Amino acid sequence: NVDFIIAIGGGSVIDAAKIIKVIAKTGKPSWDYFERPPKETIKGNTLPLLTVVTFAATGSELDNAAVITNSETRDKRGLFNPELFPAISIIDPLLTLSIPKHATIDGVIDMFTHIFESYLSSNAYAPVSDRISEGLLKECINQGEVVFNDPQNIDAREALSWIAALALSGIPNAGRRGPHPMHRLEHPISGIYGVSHGRGLSAIMPAYLIYTYDLHKDRLALFGEMIFRTNNPRETILRIVEWLKRIDALNGLKDLGIKKESFEAFVSSALRDDGNPDFIRAKRPLYKDEIMKIYEIAYDYSEIEKKIMELS
């Protein structure tokens, strides 16, 4: 006899509530909806959801996505469905002031990656969406630094709350919805090791940009020109790495306590997440050996600038 659900918290709380609002009506196991291919699909008849977001990160308060982890297999997966949109969301930046600085920056990395991935991975011509994305990413960089140095800055908290909400709303990437390979590569890290999703993304991002450099040269040059005043794609990656350093978010997998022996499990889990036996979707498919190489690059960033400068 439940009428509606209220979710108060960050993305994990809201995502859990999104799935509860489905299975409260169907009685089906939640993981059935996340199998590849799914055993069950969401067909409507879900409970309405009110969210009160306390953490600027996933943007679950304004999107139709949900991500959960299987507690037995440690697989972490997401799904999209129009039924997963909240009916009402209350976004009050004052509620985010109590989030510690370290976790706040994890959220900044998550929202940045949400926008940046589709910006890189799509081949579509969508200049308006590009300009919207670049504006949001520029402010994500700027406001991330502000809140890192002044965690109680409510203006920065307000800006980040709005960026997080917009990031996966469909507005920044309208007309050019590309895949999210960095998220596919990160899900096994936080799923198996339990590290923060944002912190896992900060470990994957530089390695992904280095390995896929030739694939994304043109977009990196455009992003560098619009954000960093350089049209050199190698310099663009360096500037992103410098930003991660300034907000204490440049960490290799080794720094997160990840063991190299886990890489095989990471590859298998990423493939299961994408639903393909041999590759994950990106601007072009990334196959098993390539996925492994990205994890290997991400293990240790002690000489990352040297690796970037070797790119041609």
N, C-alpha and C positions, 0 to 999 in steps of 0.2 A: 504493500500500500504506500510505497514511496512516491511522492509527487515530482520531486526534482532533487538534484544533487548540487551541493555547494563544495567547491574545491578551494581551499585556502593554502597557498604555498607556491612553490616553484614548478618547473616543468614536469618533474617526476610525479608530483602530487596531481597536477592537472591531467597528465597523460593517463595516470591510473584511473582517475575519475571518468575520463572519456571512454575507457574500455568498460568500466563498471556500468556506465549508463547504457551500454549495449547489452552486456550479458545479464543485467538485471531483468531485462525483458525476454531474452532468448534462453537463458539457462545453459548456454553452451560454454565449454572451456575457453578461456580467453586466448590461449595460444593457437587454437584452431584458426583464428582470424589472421595469424601471423605466419602460418606455414607458407612455403613456396612450392607449388601454388597453394592458396589458402583452402583449408577444408570447409570453412564457413565464410560467407561474405555478408557485409552489413547491408541490409535491405530496407532500412527505415525502422519506424516504431521503436525509437530510443527515448530515454528520459531526457528532459531539458537539463542543461548544465549552467550553473552560475560560477564563474571563477573570480577569485580575488588574488591577484598575483603579487608575490612578495619578493621576487627575484628576477631581475632583468637578464634573460639568457635565451631560453628556447623559443620564445614567442608563441608558446602553445595556447596562450590566452586569445590569440587572433588568427589561428590557423586551423586547418582540418587534418592535422597529423597527430599521431600518438606513437611513442616509442616505449617498449617494455623489454625487460630481460627475463629469459626463462631461468628460473632459479635452479633447475636441474642441469641443463646443458650449458648454461651461461651464454647462450646465444642472445644477442641483442638486436632487435629488429623494429622497424617502423612501418606504418601504413598510413595511407591518405584516404579519406572518404568524406563527402560533404556532411554526413551525419555527425562527424566529430567536431564540427564548429560549435563553440559554446553559444548558448542563447544570449547571455549577457557576460561581459567581462568588466571588472573594475580594476583600473590601472592607476594606483596611487603611489607615486615615487617615494612618498614619506615612509611607506612600508618596507622599502628596500634599504633604508639607512642602517639597519642592524646587521646586514649581510657583511661578513668580514672582507677585508681588502682582497685576500687571496682568492676567495670564492667569487667576488665581484669581477675580478679580472678573468676568471674562467668563463663567466657569462659573457664578457666582452668578446672573447675569442670565439665563442659559439655563435653569437649574432653576426660577427664579422664573416665567419666562414659560411654561414647560411647565404649571405648575399654574394660573396666572392666566388663561390663554387659555380653557381649558375652563370655568373658573369664570364667566367673562364670557359666553361664547358660547352656552351651553345654556339652554333654556327649561324644563328638567325640574325637578320638585320633588324635591330630594334634600338635606334639611337636614343629615343626618349627614355626607354627603360635603362639604357646604359647611363644616361645622365642622372637619373634618379638613384641608381645603384652607387655611382661614384660619389654623389652627395652624401648618401647615408654612410658609406664606407669612410669617407673623409672625416665625418663627424664622429664615427665610431673610434677612429684613431685618435682624434683630438680629445674627445670626452673621456676615452679610456685613460689617457695620460692624466687628465685633470683629476679623475676620481681615484687614480692610483696614488697621487700625491696629496689628495684631500678627500678621503672617503666620505666625509660628511657634507660635501658640496651638493646641495639639493638640485642646483641647476644642471649639473652633470648627470646626476641620478635621473632627473626628469628626461633629459635628452636620450640617455641610454635606454630608459624604459620605453620610449617611443620607437627608437631604432629596433630594439628587440621585437616589439610587437609587429612592426612593419616588415621585418626581414623575410618571414615566410608567409606573409599575408597574400602573396600573389601579385602585389603591386610592383615591387622592384624588378621582377623578372617576367612581367607580362609580355607575351609574344616570343619569349626565348627560354622556355623551361628546359634547362639542362640537367643532367644527372648530378648526384652529390657523391663523387667517389671518395673524397676525404672523410666523409661521414661513414661510408662503408668500411674504410680502412681503420677508422677509430673505434667503431662499435665493439670489435673483439677485445680491444684494450680495456675499455671501461667495463665491458661485460664480464670478462674473465678475471681481471685484477681489481675491479672496483674503484679505479682511480676516477677522478672527476672527468666528465665528458669534455669539458673545455680544455682541461690540462692535457688530455690525450690528443685533442685536435692541435694544440700548440706544438706537440711533438711531431705530428704527421705533416703539418703544413709545409715547413721548409723542405723536407725530404721530397714531398710530392712535387713541389715547384721545381726542385733541382732535377728530378728524374724526368718530368714531363716538359722540360724547358723548351725543346724544339716544337712540341705540340702547341704550346701556349705563347710563343714568342710575340705574335702580333697583339694579342690581348694584354699581355704584360707590358708591352711598349705603350699601348693606349692608356692603361691604368697608371703607369708611371708618369706619362705626360700630364694627365689630368689631376693627379694627386701629389706627385713628388717633383714635378717640373723636369722630368728626364724621360726621353723616349728610348732609353737603353733598357731592354728587358732584364739583363743581368743586374743592372743598378736597381731596378725595381725590386727584385728579390732581396738585394742587400738592404734596401730601405725598410722592407717589411721585417727582416730579421733584426735590424736596429731598433725598430719599434717594439718588437717582442722583448728585446733586451731591456728597453727603458721601463717596461711595465713588469719586469721580472717574470716573463712568461716564455723565455727561450729555454726549453729543457728537452734533452734527448730521452729516449725510452729508458736508457740506463739510469738517468736521474730519477725516474719514476719507479724504480725497483723492478723493471721488466727484465725477464731473463730471455736470452736469445733462443733457448730451447722452446719457448712458447711461440716462436714465429710460425711454425708449421700449423699450429692450432689456430693462430690468427688468420692465416691464409684460408684455411678450410672454413672458418666461421664467416669471413668476409664473403666468400663465394656463396655460402648458404644464404646469407643476408640478401645478396643481390639476386639469388634464384637461378644462377647459371653455374654449370659444373666446372668451367674452365676460365672464366673471365668475370670482371666487374665492369659495369658501364662507366665510361668517361667520354671525353671528346672523341676518343677511339677506344675500343676495348683494351683493358689491361689484363694480361694473362698471368697465370700462376707465378712464373719466374719473375715477372716484372713487379708483381705485388710483393714478393719476397725481397726484391732489391730495394724497394721503397722502405720497408721495415728495417733493412740493414743500414741504409743511409740514416734513418731516423734514430738509430741506437745511440750514436755519440756525435754531439755537435761541437766538440772541442776545436775542430778545424773547419767549421762550416764556412767561414769567409773564404778560405782557400778553395773549398769545393765550388763555391759560387763563382769565384774569379776564373776557375778553369773552364767554365762554360763558354761556348763560342757562338 
